[in-house]
Amino acid sequence: MRTLCLYTLLIILTPLAANANGPDRVMAFKMGEELHYRVYYHAWMTGKVTAGYATMQIKDKPVKVAGKSTYHIKGEGKSRRAFNWFFKVHDRFETWLDPVEQIPLKYLRRTREGNYSKDEDYYFDHPKGIVKSTRKVTEIPPNTQDIMSAIYQARNLDLSKAKSGDVFPVNFVFDDEVYTSKILFLGRENVKVGLGTFSCLKFKPMVLTGSVFEEEYPMTLYVTDDKNRIPIMAESQILVGSVKVELIGYRNLAHPLSSNLVSGKAPVTSISFND
């Protein structure tokens, strides 16, 4: 749990992926979609600084995995040059998601964080209830996700009947272990960010405690209350200071962004990791 960039974003968002399956769901995303985020870090020694940027994109063409057509989804996060003296990060996560079943068939992780590095490749065999990595074979329950596919599965949740206080479970694989997490739904709220003011769904995800998060529910997450279900902002206290993740741009959304109540800055359409 070391990164302050894309990895933090994924850990914040992953517990949303509960009960997203169902034949009548409306797909919240399409091929070619891109989401761009800024990661802020705040501590008494540094004040508020931009720690890094993250992008999540769905490639514009399907890819065959195990004979099935999948959405190839890539997430990349990198710390800014000005922040590298404190902690240098360059993470890449990729998943190959079956868009019909909403389950991953393949997952790739390339982590570079300070002096720490880790490479992982997972291959899911859901009919057999296993996932194979470069180190071991792990048994998995039905509908198990990786931390990248979980975000996209979660965006297809049907929350039309959800009420404040409802709790949803999710299973996901991380470091060759299966984790069961939860998310607490807290209703709806209008949220102001740089892009404007949005009608949002409000959540408290449970995260893995450890070297970054001391509490199980340390953060608040906001997702646009429209058919896109875009994670737009997350705020959390960590061991030293706090982290805020904010959407700053997007391209090729599947639906109109009807949750946008008041317009703000023009959305960023691409991010350079070289600043």
Secondary structure, DSSP 8 states (H G I E B T S, - for coil): ---SSHHHHHHHHGGG-SS---TT------TT-EEEEEEEEEETTTEEEEEEEEEEEE-SS-EEETTEEEEEEEEEEEE-GGGTTT--EEEEEEEEEETTTTEEEEEEEEEEETTEEEEEEEEEETTTTEEE-SS-EEE--TT-B-TTHHHHHHTT---TT--TT-EEEEEEEETTEEEEEEEEEEEEEEEEETTEEEEEEEEEE----SSS-SSSS-EEEEEESSTT--EEEEEEE-SSSEEEEEEEEEES-SS--TTEEEE-S--B----TT-
